Amino acid sequence: IGLSFFDVDFKLTHNGKQVYHWRAVDKASEHPVRLQSVCGQAFVENAFIIERESTGLRLHGWVAQPTFSRSQADMQYFYVNGRAVRDKVVAHAVRQAFGDVLYHGRHPAFVLFLALDPTTVDVNVHPAKAEVRFRDSRLVHDFIYQTLHRAIAELRPGDGSTTAPSGFVDKLRAAAIHAEAGPISGPTGEYRASPQQSAIALELNDTAAAYQKLYGFERQNTVTDRGNVDIFASDASANEVPPLGFALAQLHGLFILAQNKEGLIIVDTHAAHERITYERMKTAYEQEGRLLQQPLLVPVTLHVSEREVQIVEEGKATFETMGFEVSPSGPESIIIRQIPAILQGADVASLLRDILSDFLAHGRSNRLETTINEMLASMACYGSVRANRKLVMAEMNALLREMETTERSGQCNHGRPTWVQLSIAQLDQLFLRGQ
């Protein structure tokens, strides 16, 4: 209730002791103060704002980035016309929106408010008023799904916080070798710094200019496409630093170390390239392969309910668009004659049963898209940069620029983060500077 009424002062006392006091905030710019009190500072730092209005529906609030996922669904607050509710339609829409970016078993965190005409929602379906029934549940489902799905896809480096979590520096320092362990020693003949070696002070702006000079950048001769990335893709001057900065080095063939204005960027090379490859493959498949069909040598017959037979009969055009040739073969049976070409060898019978189940429950299904995406994700994993592959500086910077323009580039296909930011303040803390 504290998130539903920001302009109300809330105070809870127990046995004479104040448990919490949430002061009223009148201005929208002060809402994060209440949000922090309820959900914590980490949520506020990792959340982005959602706001969309269409077809008589308005959705607004805060959604945490996929990398700020939870082991439980304990930070999911959804309000319908100011009333806190738990709704299966909403839960399904949110799961689908996050389905391509969350690690298995993880749950998104959000505080969302849905406003709609009160006459289109029934709030009396549960004794505790904790559930609602929408008159047009499919419209609400699709509106929430599309809003969240698009917002997540449009996230880019620099849009929100991907800073290493609080406590990270302490854990890193605890795992490090402290000075008390004694001096670092090594075999005779190891590298020794030359006394004549002089330090080179190179500012970040100088780095940008150096790269531009190094690669002979000429605007009129630059060709950029999805496969050939221009590392200086914007028309910005050399003094402007892109969100993921410029590469400094590669670590053990696994990570790219880059410098931006905030500090140090660490990129998981394989995970980042895997997401880029995956998004390319999805785009290519949607443009060229969605309608390709493969006839079955032996048609598959399924025994289903009368209602499912009716769904197949009424939605024949929909199934054809999905790549299936399926039709009724009896009062409680259907027959599959053609399937999407990419599903050759898959368990088509189970997939179609799941699709029909979704249609029964929600009036639509994303099972086919999910299954195809899982196959494309596996292909992308094998086609991406492998561990221990040495990259030259141009390749590292090309990957960084591609990440900045690729949808969902903050997470790999398995939901793990592809990059993290270590701020100057965190680096100072690591080395006890100023303490």
Contacts in CASP RR format, 6 or more apart in sequence:
PFRMAT RR
TARGET T0000
AUTHOR 0000-0000-0000
METHOD contacts of the structure
MODEL  1
IGLSFFDVDFKLTHNGKQVYHWRAVDKASEHPVRLQSVCGQAFVENAFII
ERESTGLRLHGWVAQPTFSRSQADMQYFYVNGRAVRDKVVAHAVRQAFGD
VLYHGRHPAFVLFLALDPTTVDVNVHPAKAEVRFRDSRLVHDFIYQTLHR
AIAELRPGDGSTTAPSGFVDKLRAAAIHAEAGPISGPTGEYRASPQQSAI
ALELNDTAAAYQKLYGFERQNTVTDRGNVDIFASDASANEVPPLGFALAQ
LHGLFILAQNKEGLIIVDTHAAHERITYERMKTAYEQEGRLLQQPLLVPV
TLHVSEREVQIVEEGKATFETMGFEVSPSGPESIIIRQIPAILQGADVAS
LLRDILSDFLAHGRSNRLETTINEMLASMACYGSVRANRKLVMAEMNALL
REMETTERSGQCNHGRPTWVQLSIAQLDQLFLRGQ
1 10 0 8 1.000
1 84 0 8 1.000
2 8 0 8 1.000
2 10 0 8 1.000
2 22 0 8 1.000
2 34 0 8 1.000
2 38 0 8 1.000
3 34 0 8 1.000
3 35 0 8 1.000
3 38 0 8 1.000
3 77 0 8 1.000
3 79 0 8 1.000
3 111 0 8 1.000
4 79 0 8 1.000
4 82 0 8 1.000
4 83 0 8 1.000
4 84 0 8 1.000
6 24 0 8 1.000
6 25 0 8 1.000
6 26 0 8 1.000
6 30 0 8 1.000
6 31 0 8 1.000
6 34 0 8 1.000
7 24 0 8 1.000
7 25 0 8 1.000
7 26 0 8 1.000
8 24 0 8 1.000
9 21 0 8 1.000
9 22 0 8 1.000
9 23 0 8 1.000
9 24 0 8 1.000
10 20 0 8 1.000
10 21 0 8 1.000
10 22 0 8 1.000
11 18 0 8 1.000
11 20 0 8 1.000
11 21 0 8 1.000
11 22 0 8 1.000
12 18 0 8 1.000
12 19 0 8 1.000
12 20 0 8 1.000
12 21 0 8 1.000
13 19 0 8 1.000
20 37 0 8 1.000
22 34 0 8 1.000
22 37 0 8 1.000
22 38 0 8 1.000
23 33 0 8 1.000
23 34 0 8 1.000
25 31 0 8 1.000
25 33 0 8 1.000
25 34 0 8 1.000
32 44 0 8 1.000
35 43 0 8 1.000
35 44 0 8 1.000
35 47 0 8 1.000
35 62 0 8 1.000
35 111 0 8 1.000
36 43 0 8 1.000
36 44 0 8 1.000
39 75 0 8 1.000
39 109 0 8 1.000
39 111 0 8 1.000
41 166 0 8 1.000
42 68 0 8 1.000
42 165 0 8 1.000
42 166 0 8 1.000
43 62 0 8 1.000
43 64 0 8 1.000
43 68 0 8 1.000
43 75 0 8 1.000
43 109 0 8 1.000
44 62 0 8 1.000
45 161 0 8 1.000
45 163 0 8 1.000
46 64 0 8 1.000
46 65 0 8 1.000
46 67 0 8 1.000
46 68 0 8 1.000
46 160 0 8 1.000
46 161 0 8 1.000
47 62 0 8 1.000
47 63 0 8 1.000
47 64 0 8 1.000
47 65 0 8 1.000
47 68 0 8 1.000
47 109 0 8 1.000
47 111 0 8 1.000
48 62 0 8 1.000
48 63 0 8 1.000
48 65 0 8 1.000
48 151 0 8 1.000
48 155 0 8 1.000
48 159 0 8 1.000
48 160 0 8 1.000
49 60 0 8 1.000
49 61 0 8 1.000
49 62 0 8 1.000
50 59 0 8 1.000
50 60 0 8 1.000
50 61 0 8 1.000
50 62 0 8 1.000
50 63 0 8 1.000
50 112 0 8 1.000
50 147 0 8 1.000
50 148 0 8 1.000
50 151 0 8 1.000
51 59 0 8 1.000
51 60 0 8 1.000
51 61 0 8 1.000
52 58 0 8 1.000
52 59 0 8 1.000
52 60 0 8 1.000
52 143 0 8 1.000
52 147 0 8 1.000
53 59 0 8 1.000
54 143 0 8 1.000
55 139 0 8 1.000
55 143 0 8 1.000
56 116 0 8 1.000
56 117 0 8 1.000
57 114 0 8 1.000
57 115 0 8 1.000
57 116 0 8 1.000
57 139 0 8 1.000
57 140 0 8 1.000
57 143 0 8 1.000
58 114 0 8 1.000
58 115 0 8 1.000
58 116 0 8 1.000
59 112 0 8 1.000
59 113 0 8 1.000
59 114 0 8 1.000
59 115 0 8 1.000
59 143 0 8 1.000
59 144 0 8 1.000
59 147 0 8 1.000
60 112 0 8 1.000
60 113 0 8 1.000
60 115 0 8 1.000
61 110 0 8 1.000
61 111 0 8 1.000
61 112 0 8 1.000
61 113 0 8 1.000
62 110 0 8 1.000
62 111 0 8 1.000
62 112 0 8 1.000
63 108 0 8 1.000
63 109 0 8 1.000
63 110 0 8 1.000
63 112 0 8 1.000
63 148 0 8 1.000
63 151 0 8 1.000
63 152 0 8 1.000
64 75 0 8 1.000
64 108 0 8 1.000
64 109 0 8 1.000
64 110 0 8 1.000
65 155 0 8 1.000
65 160 0 8 1.000
65 161 0 8 1.000
65 162 0 8 1.000
66 98 0 8 1.000
66 101 0 8 1.000
66 102 0 8 1.000
66 108 0 8 1.000
66 152 0 8 1.000
66 408 0 8 1.000
66 410 0 8 1.000
66 411 0 8 1.000
66 415 0 8 1.000
67 162 0 8 1.000
67 410 0 8 1.000
67 411 0 8 1.000
67 417 0 8 1.000
68 109 0 8 1.000
69 102 0 8 1.000
69 103 0 8 1.000
69 106 0 8 1.000
69 107 0 8 1.000
69 108 0 8 1.000
69 109 0 8 1.000
70 106 0 8 1.000
70 107 0 8 1.000
70 108 0 8 1.000
70 109 0 8 1.000
71 105 0 8 1.000
71 106 0 8 1.000
71 107 0 8 1.000
72 107 0 8 1.000
73 107 0 8 1.000
74 107 0 8 1.000
75 109 0 8 1.000
75 110 0 8 1.000
76 94 0 8 1.000
76 107 0 8 1.000
76 108 0 8 1.000
76 109 0 8 1.000
76 110 0 8 1.000
77 84 0 8 1.000
77 110 0 8 1.000
77 111 0 8 1.000
77 112 0 8 1.000
78 84 0 8 1.000
78 85 0 8 1.000
78 86 0 8 1.000
78 87 0 8 1.000
78 90 0 8 1.000
78 110 0 8 1.000
78 112 0 8 1.000
78 113 0 8 1.000
78 114 0 8 1.000
79 85 0 8 1.000
79 112 0 8 1.000
79 113 0 8 1.000
79 114 0 8 1.000
80 87 0 8 1.000
80 114 0 8 1.000
80 116 0 8 1.000
80 121 0 8 1.000
80 123 0 8 1.000
80 132 0 8 1.000
81 114 0 8 1.000
81 115 0 8 1.000
81 116 0 8 1.000
81 118 0 8 1.000
81 121 0 8 1.000
82 113 0 8 1.000
82 115 0 8 1.000
83 123 0 8 1.000
83 129 0 8 1.000
83 132 0 8 1.000
84 130 0 8 1.000
85 129 0 8 1.000
85 130 0 8 1.000
85 131 0 8 1.000
85 132 0 8 1.000
86 130 0 8 1.000
86 131 0 8 1.000
87 131 0 8 1.000
87 132 0 8 1.000
87 134 0 8 1.000
89 134 0 8 1.000
89 137 0 8 1.000
89 140 0 8 1.000
89 141 0 8 1.000
89 362 0 8 1.000
90 114 0 8 1.000
90 140 0 8 1.000
90 141 0 8 1.000
90 144 0 8 1.000
92 141 0 8 1.000
92 361 0 8 1.000
92 362 0 8 1.000
93 140 0 8 1.000
93 141 0 8 1.000
93 142 0 8 1.000
93 144 0 8 1.000
93 145 0 8 1.000
93 148 0 8 1.000
94 108 0 8 1.000
94 110 0 8 1.000
94 144 0 8 1.000
94 145 0 8 1.000
94 148 0 8 1.000
96 145 0 8 1.000
96 149 0 8 1.000
96 366 0 8 1.000
97 144 0 8 1.000
97 145 0 8 1.000
97 148 0 8 1.000
97 149 0 8 1.000
97 152 0 8 1.000
98 108 0 8 1.000
98 148 0 8 1.000
98 152 0 8 1.000
99 370 0 8 1.000
100 373 0 8 1.000
100 408 0 8 1.000
100 413 0 8 1.000
101 152 0 8 1.000
101 408 0 8 1.000
101 410 0 8 1.000
101 411 0 8 1.000
101 415 0 8 1.000
102 108 0 8 1.000
102 411 0 8 1.000
102 415 0 8 1.000
103 414 0 8 1.000
103 415 0 8 1.000
103 416 0 8 1.000
104 414 0 8 1.000
106 415 0 8 1.000
114 140 0 8 1.000
114 144 0 8 1.000
116 140 0 8 1.000
119 135 0 8 1.000
120 134 0 8 1.000
120 135 0 8 1.000
120 136 0 8 1.000
121 132 0 8 1.000
121 133 0 8 1.000
121 134 0 8 1.000
121 135 0 8 1.000
122 132 0 8 1.000
122 133 0 8 1.000
122 134 0 8 1.000
122 135 0 8 1.000
123 129 0 8 1.000
123 132 0 8 1.000
125 131 0 8 1.000
125 132 0 8 1.000
125 133 0 8 1.000
126 132 0 8 1.000
134 140 0 8 1.000
137 362 0 8 1.000
138 362 0 8 1.000
138 363 0 8 1.000
138 364 0 8 1.000
141 362 0 8 1.000
141 364 0 8 1.000
142 364 0 8 1.000
152 408 0 8 1.000
153 407 0 8 1.000
153 408 0 8 1.000
154 407 0 8 1.000
155 408 0 8 1.000
155 410 0 8 1.000
156 243 0 8 1.000
156 404 0 8 1.000
156 405 0 8 1.000
156 409 0 8 1.000
157 243 0 8 1.000
157 244 0 8 1.000
157 403 0 8 1.000
157 404 0 8 1.000
157 409 0 8 1.000
157 410 0 8 1.000
157 419 0 8 1.000
158 243 0 8 1.000
161 421 0 8 1.000
162 410 0 8 1.000
162 417 0 8 1.000
162 419 0 8 1.000
162 420 0 8 1.000
162 421 0 8 1.000
163 420 0 8 1.000
163 421 0 8 1.000
163 422 0 8 1.000
163 423 0 8 1.000
163 426 0 8 1.000
164 420 0 8 1.000
164 421 0 8 1.000
164 422 0 8 1.000
164 426 0 8 1.000
168 426 0 8 1.000
169 426 0 8 1.000
169 429 0 8 1.000
169 430 0 8 1.000
172 430 0 8 1.000
173 430 0 8 1.000
177 184 0 8 1.000
202 210 0 8 1.000
204 241 0 8 1.000
204 245 0 8 1.000
204 246 0 8 1.000
204 259 0 8 1.000
204 260 0 8 1.000
204 261 0 8 1.000
205 238 0 8 1.000
205 239 0 8 1.000
205 241 0 8 1.000
207 246 0 8 1.000
207 259 0 8 1.000
208 238 0 8 1.000
208 239 0 8 1.000
208 240 0 8 1.000
208 241 0 8 1.000
208 246 0 8 1.000
209 238 0 8 1.000
209 239 0 8 1.000
211 231 0 8 1.000
211 232 0 8 1.000
211 246 0 8 1.000
211 397 0 8 1.000
212 232 0 8 1.000
212 238 0 8 1.000
215 231 0 8 1.000
215 232 0 8 1.000
215 394 0 8 1.000
217 232 0 8 1.000
219 235 0 8 1.000
222 230 0 8 1.000
222 232 0 8 1.000
223 230 0 8 1.000
224 230 0 8 1.000
224 233 0 8 1.000
226 280 0 8 1.000
227 280 0 8 1.000
229 398 0 8 1.000
229 399 0 8 1.000
229 401 0 8 1.000
229 402 0 8 1.000
230 401 0 8 1.000
231 394 0 8 1.000
231 397 0 8 1.000
231 398 0 8 1.000
231 400 0 8 1.000
231 401 0 8 1.000
232 401 0 8 1.000
233 401 0 8 1.000
233 405 0 8 1.000
234 240 0 8 1.000
234 242 0 8 1.000
241 260 0 8 1.000
241 261 0 8 1.000
242 260 0 8 1.000
242 400 0 8 1.000
242 401 0 8 1.000
242 404 0 8 1.000
243 260 0 8 1.000
243 404 0 8 1.000
244 258 0 8 1.000
244 260 0 8 1.000
244 265 0 8 1.000
244 267 0 8 1.000
244 400 0 8 1.000
244 401 0 8 1.000
244 403 0 8 1.000
244 404 0 8 1.000
244 419 0 8 1.000
245 258 0 8 1.000
245 259 0 8 1.000
245 260 0 8 1.000
245 261 0 8 1.000
245 265 0 8 1.000
245 400 0 8 1.000
246 258 0 8 1.000
246 259 0 8 1.000
246 260 0 8 1.000
246 397 0 8 1.000
246 400 0 8 1.000
247 256 0 8 1.000
247 257 0 8 1.000
247 258 0 8 1.000
247 393 0 8 1.000
247 396 0 8 1.000
247 397 0 8 1.000
247 400 0 8 1.000
248 257 0 8 1.000
248 258 0 8 1.000
248 259 0 8 1.000
249 256 0 8 1.000
249 257 0 8 1.000
250 256 0 8 1.000
250 257 0 8 1.000
250 269 0 8 1.000
250 390 0 8 1.000
250 391 0 8 1.000
250 396 0 8 1.000
251 257 0 8 1.000
252 388 0 8 1.000
253 269 0 8 1.000
253 387 0 8 1.000
253 388 0 8 1.000
253 389 0 8 1.000
253 390 0 8 1.000
253 391 0 8 1.000
254 268 0 8 1.000
254 269 0 8 1.000
254 270 0 8 1.000
254 387 0 8 1.000
254 388 0 8 1.000
255 266 0 8 1.000
255 267 0 8 1.000
255 268 0 8 1.000
255 269 0 8 1.000
256 265 0 8 1.000
256 266 0 8 1.000
256 267 0 8 1.000
256 269 0 8 1.000
256 272 0 8 1.000
256 391 0 8 1.000
256 396 0 8 1.000
256 399 0 8 1.000
256 400 0 8 1.000
257 264 0 8 1.000
257 265 0 8 1.000
257 266 0 8 1.000
257 267 0 8 1.000
258 264 0 8 1.000
258 265 0 8 1.000
258 266 0 8 1.000
258 267 0 8 1.000
258 396 0 8 1.000
258 400 0 8 1.000
259 265 0 8 1.000
260 421 0 8 1.000
262 421 0 8 1.000
262 423 0 8 1.000
262 424 0 8 1.000
263 421 0 8 1.000
263 422 0 8 1.000
263 423 0 8 1.000
263 424 0 8 1.000
263 427 0 8 1.000
264 421 0 8 1.000
264 422 0 8 1.000
264 427 0 8 1.000
265 400 0 8 1.000
265 419 0 8 1.000
265 420 0 8 1.000
265 421 0 8 1.000
265 422 0 8 1.000
266 419 0 8 1.000
266 420 0 8 1.000
266 422 0 8 1.000
267 399 0 8 1.000
267 400 0 8 1.000
267 403 0 8 1.000
267 418 0 8 1.000
267 419 0 8 1.000
268 412 0 8 1.000
268 416 0 8 1.000
268 417 0 8 1.000
268 418 0 8 1.000
268 419 0 8 1.000
269 385 0 8 1.000
269 389 0 8 1.000
269 391 0 8 1.000
269 399 0 8 1.000
270 384 0 8 1.000
270 385 0 8 1.000
270 386 0 8 1.000
270 387 0 8 1.000
270 412 0 8 1.000
271 412 0 8 1.000
271 416 0 8 1.000
271 417 0 8 1.000
271 418 0 8 1.000
272 399 0 8 1.000
272 403 0 8 1.000
272 409 0 8 1.000
272 410 0 8 1.000
272 412 0 8 1.000
272 418 0 8 1.000
272 419 0 8 1.000
273 384 0 8 1.000
273 385 0 8 1.000
273 399 0 8 1.000
274 380 0 8 1.000
274 381 0 8 1.000
274 383 0 8 1.000
274 384 0 8 1.000
274 412 0 8 1.000
274 413 0 8 1.000
275 380 0 8 1.000
275 403 0 8 1.000
275 406 0 8 1.000
275 408 0 8 1.000
275 409 0 8 1.000
275 410 0 8 1.000
275 411 0 8 1.000
275 412 0 8 1.000
275 413 0 8 1.000
275 418 0 8 1.000
276 384 0 8 1.000
276 399 0 8 1.000
276 402 0 8 1.000
276 403 0 8 1.000
276 406 0 8 1.000
276 409 0 8 1.000
277 380 0 8 1.000
277 383 0 8 1.000
277 384 0 8 1.000
278 376 0 8 1.000
278 377 0 8 1.000
278 380 0 8 1.000
278 413 0 8 1.000
279 406 0 8 1.000
279 407 0 8 1.000
279 408 0 8 1.000
279 409 0 8 1.000
281 376 0 8 1.000
281 379 0 8 1.000
281 380 0 8 1.000
282 373 0 8 1.000
282 376 0 8 1.000
285 342 0 8 1.000
285 372 0 8 1.000
285 376 0 8 1.000
289 341 0 8 1.000
289 342 0 8 1.000
290 323 0 8 1.000
290 340 0 8 1.000
291 321 0 8 1.000
291 323 0 8 1.000
292 323 0 8 1.000
292 340 0 8 1.000
292 341 0 8 1.000
292 342 0 8 1.000
293 323 0 8 1.000
293 325 0 8 1.000
293 338 0 8 1.000
293 339 0 8 1.000
293 340 0 8 1.000
293 341 0 8 1.000
294 338 0 8 1.000
294 339 0 8 1.000
294 340 0 8 1.000
294 341 0 8 1.000
294 343 0 8 1.000
294 344 0 8 1.000
295 337 0 8 1.000
295 338 0 8 1.000
296 336 0 8 1.000
296 337 0 8 1.000
296 338 0 8 1.000
296 339 0 8 1.000
299 335 0 8 1.000
299 336 0 8 1.000
299 337 0 8 1.000
300 335 0 8 1.000
300 336 0 8 1.000
300 348 0 8 1.000
300 349 0 8 1.000
301 329 0 8 1.000
301 333 0 8 1.000
301 334 0 8 1.000
301 335 0 8 1.000
301 336 0 8 1.000
302 333 0 8 1.000
302 334 0 8 1.000
302 335 0 8 1.000
302 336 0 8 1.000
302 349 0 8 1.000
302 352 0 8 1.000
302 353 0 8 1.000
303 332 0 8 1.000
303 333 0 8 1.000
304 312 0 8 1.000
304 332 0 8 1.000
304 333 0 8 1.000
304 334 0 8 1.000
304 353 0 8 1.000
304 356 0 8 1.000
305 332 0 8 1.000
306 331 0 8 1.000
306 332 0 8 1.000
307 360 0 8 1.000
308 334 0 8 1.000
308 356 0 8 1.000
308 359 0 8 1.000
308 360 0 8 1.000
309 328 0 8 1.000
309 330 0 8 1.000
309 331 0 8 1.000
309 332 0 8 1.000
309 333 0 8 1.000
309 334 0 8 1.000
311 356 0 8 1.000
311 359 0 8 1.000
311 360 0 8 1.000
312 319 0 8 1.000
312 326 0 8 1.000
312 327 0 8 1.000
312 328 0 8 1.000
312 334 0 8 1.000
312 356 0 8 1.000
313 327 0 8 1.000
313 328 0 8 1.000
316 326 0 8 1.000
316 327 0 8 1.000
319 325 0 8 1.000
319 326 0 8 1.000
322 340 0 8 1.000
322 355 0 8 1.000
322 368 0 8 1.000
323 338 0 8 1.000
323 339 0 8 1.000
323 340 0 8 1.000
324 336 0 8 1.000
324 338 0 8 1.000
324 339 0 8 1.000
324 340 0 8 1.000
324 352 0 8 1.000
325 336 0 8 1.000
325 337 0 8 1.000
325 338 0 8 1.000
325 339 0 8 1.000
326 334 0 8 1.000
326 335 0 8 1.000
326 336 0 8 1.000
326 337 0 8 1.000
326 352 0 8 1.000
327 334 0 8 1.000
327 335 0 8 1.000
327 337 0 8 1.000
328 334 0 8 1.000
328 335 0 8 1.000
329 335 0 8 1.000
336 348 0 8 1.000
336 349 0 8 1.000
336 352 0 8 1.000
339 348 0 8 1.000
340 368 0 8 1.000
340 372 0 8 1.000
342 372 0 8 1.000
342 375 0 8 1.000
343 351 0 8 1.000
343 371 0 8 1.000
343 372 0 8 1.000
343 375 0 8 1.000
346 371 0 8 1.000
346 375 0 8 1.000
351 367 0 8 1.000
351 368 0 8 1.000
351 371 0 8 1.000
354 365 0 8 1.000
354 367 0 8 1.000
355 365 0 8 1.000
355 367 0 8 1.000
355 368 0 8 1.000
356 365 0 8 1.000
358 364 0 8 1.000
358 365 0 8 1.000
358 366 0 8 1.000
358 367 0 8 1.000
359 365 0 8 1.000
377 413 0 8 1.000
377 414 0 8 1.000
380 413 0 8 1.000
381 413 0 8 1.000
385 391 0 8 1.000
391 399 0 8 1.000
402 409 0 8 1.000
403 409 0 8 1.000
403 410 0 8 1.000
403 418 0 8 1.000
403 419 0 8 1.000
409 418 0 8 1.000
410 417 0 8 1.000
410 418 0 8 1.000
410 419 0 8 1.000
411 417 0 8 1.000
411 418 0 8 1.000
412 418 0 8 1.000
428 434 0 8 1.000
429 435 0 8 1.000
END
